[in-house]
Amino acid sequence: MTDKVNLTDDEWRAKLSPEQYAILRQKGTERAFTGKYEKNKQAGMYKCAGCGLPLFVSETKYDSGSGWPSFTAPAGDDAVDEHRDITHGMIRTEVTCARCDGHLGHVFPDGPGPEGLRYCINSASLEFDPEDK
């Protein structure tokens, strides 16, 4: 894992769009079925919009019907961190970027992959690098 990215609140506001800031730094959520990557089927790498850390590969992306990009696994063991989230009257597992601690979304135990997980991630927290062809 590379060094942590620690920016001030003003630096994050200057670096991110208002929507990215609300999601990555304030733990917001975009409306279902509105994110730019929800229907993306291109091959490539999904990186953190805050710091550029590779988070998810397209091979693990699938259409869960949830309205957000869904993945069966992160790009590596050190890509994301998971935290208990008891906000909004629910018990969930929050997913954050391991490098900048930006809020990405949540992980649920109802995915189709070998581990049975569904990483439900906000498009605004991601940048997509298409595979060169």
Secondary structure, 3 states (H helix, E strand, C coil): CCCCCCCCHHHHHHHCCHHHHHHHCCCCCCCCCCCCCCCCCCCEEEEECCCCCEEEEHHHEECCCCCCCEECCCCCCCCEEEEEECHHHCCEEEEEECCCCCEEEEEECCCCCCCCCEEEECHHHEEEEECCC
